[in-house]
Amino acid sequence: MERAAIDNIREALAAVRTAARGIGLDSCDVDDIEDVIAPAEAELDALRPNVRTLSTYLNSLARSLRSQPAARNAVLQLDAAMRDAGVPTNWEH
């Protein structure tokens, strides 16, 4: 995976984090989202990030926030970063 793709996913994860904190989710839901972001970030730190593992984490995040209108931009940013990196998306289904 190219460095630019990894950086785009990191930026998208930051947007997801900001959205989750700013849309009025209760603290347990925000903690759950953080619990998915942390291993996704760890995977991005690997010498060769596993695309399937990233797909699992990133799609989970998108599914968690897709029903929140205030998080829509973050979800779309995440989706675009995934597609640019060649990470399969299935969060819309």
N, C-alpha and C positions, 0 to 999 in steps of 0.2 A: 504494500500500500504506500502510495506516495506521501511525502511529508505534507504537501498542501492539503491532501484529502484528510489526513489526520488532524491538521490544524482546523479545517472547516468543521469537522465533527466536534472537536473541543469547543469551538465557538458556539456551535448549536447546543451542546450540553450546557454551556454557561447560560444561554438564552432559556433553555428548559428550566434550569435551576431558578433563574430570576422570575420566570413566569409562575412557577409553582409557589414561590414565596409571595408573589404579588397578587394572586387571584383569590385569596381568601380561603384556601384549603385549610383544614384543621392541621394541627402540628403532626398528628400521626400520619396523615397522607403525605405531608411534605417529607417526613422522615422516611416513608416508604420510597418516595422518589429518589431521595438521597441514597438510599440503600441500593438502588439500581444504577445510579450515576457513578458511584464509587468503583464498582468492578468494571464498568465500561471504560472509565478513565484508566484503570490499571491495565486493561487489555490494550488500550492505545499506547501505553508505555512499553509494551513488549517489543522485542526486536522485529517480530513478524506478527502483528495482530491477527487473531483468528477471525475471519470474516463471519463465520457462522455464530461464534460467540457474540460478536458485536451485534449481529442481526437480532439475536434473542434479546439482548439488553435494550437496544435502541428502539426496536419495535414495541417492546413493553412500555417504554417511556411514552412513545407516541400514542399508544392505545390508552394509557392512563390519562392523558391530557386532551385527547381529541374531542371530548364532549364539552370542553371549557372554552367558550368563545374568546375569552381574554388571553388564552394560551395559543390561539390558532397560529399566529405568526411564528412562535417558537416551534410548534409542531411542523409547520411547513419548512422552516429553516432546517430542522433536523432531517426531514424527508429529503430535501434537496442535497444535503451533505451526504446522506446515505447513498443516494443514487449516484452522485459524483464519485464516491469512493468505491462503487460496485458492491455495496452492501444490500442484499435483498430486502425489499420492503414488503410487509404484509399487514401493517397496522390498520389499514382501511377496511379489512375484511372481518 
